[in-house]
Amino acid sequence: MFDTVLVCLLVAGLTVAFMTYYERMAQEARQTALKVGLANIRLSTELYRALNGRYPHDLKHLLSERFLIPAEQGTILNDWYLRAQALDHSGYPVDPFGERYQYEPASGRVSSGTRGYQNW
């Protein structure tokens, strides 16, 4: 009887330790994905501004636009400004925490909509 209780306590303890570790790793993965997502969107808005003389009016517009850059020896670079990994029901990109990215078209400032990550 004592052995069964001891094994159950050991399994419960290992389960709690694993879940704590998993939650921490998942949070770190979301934070890393947020950094990468912000960098990609910021780079895309700057490229749009460099080619068009202004920032895009919203991020949804940036998802639907393509750019064309002539390069040396007649090669042309043609691609999308931005490809979002996840979109909300309205078609706007969302961060890894599920919140819509915040965007100010006048300044081109992009931030997370998730509380605690707005200043990243």
N, C-alpha and C positions, 0 to 999 in steps of 0.2 A: 504494500500500500504506500509506504513512504517513498519507494523508488518511482512509482507512477506519478506522485505529486512532484517529486524532484524533476523528473523528465518534463512534465507539463510546465513547470516554472522555467526551466531552461529553454524550452521551445518558445514560451511567451517572451522571455527576455531577449532572445535572438531575433524574434519577430519585431519587437519594439526597436531594437538597435538597427535592424535593416531598414525599417520604415523611416526612421530618423535620417539615416544616411541617404536613402532614396530621395526624400523631400529636399534635403540640402543640395544634392546633385542636380535635381530637377530645377531648383531655383537658380543655381549657378548657370545651368544650360540656358534658361530663359533670359537671364541677364546678358550672357554672351550673345545670344541671338538678337537681343534688343540693340546692343552696341553695333553689331554688323548691319542690322536693318536701318538704324539711324544713319550710319555712315553711307549706305547705299542710296538712301533717299536724299540725303544732303548733297552727295556727289551728283545725283541725277538733276536736282534743282539747279545746281551751279552750272552744269553742262547746258541745261535748257536756257538759263540766263545768258551764258556765253554765246550761244547760237541764235537766240531770239531777241536779245537786248532787254529782257524782262523776265521775272519769275513766272512760272505757270500760275493760273488763277486758283487751282486746287490740285490735290494729289491724284484725284480720280482722272482729271484731264491728262496728267503726266503719264498715267498708265495706258492711255489710248493713243499717245503720240509716238512717232518714230523720228529718229534723226538721221541725217545723211551728211557724212563728212568725206570730202574728196581727200585722198592721201597721195603720197608720192607715186610716180609712174602709173597714174591712172586708176589705181586701186581705190575703191570706195568702201567706206565703213557705213553700214546701214543697219540699225538695230533699234530696239525699243529703249526709251529713256529709263523705264522702270518696269520690272516684273515683280509683282507682289506675291508673297507666299500665301498670305491669307487675306481675305476681304470680308468686310461686314455685309449685311443684307443690302446696303445701298451701293456697294461696289468700291468702298474706300479701303485702303490698306489698314490692317490692324497689327498692333505689336504682339509679341509672343505671350503677353498676358491677356490678350483679347480686347484691348481697348484701342480705339481709333487713334492713329498718329495725329497730333495737333500741328497745324501748318498756318503760318502767317504769310500771305502772298506779297505783302508790301516789302517785307524784309527777307523773305525766304527762310525764316526760322522754322525748323522742324523739331518737334519734341514728342515724347511719349505722352499718351493720355492716361497712363497708369499712375495712380497716386504714389508718390515717393520717387518716381523716376522722371518727373517733368524737367529737371535741370540737367539731364545727361546729355 
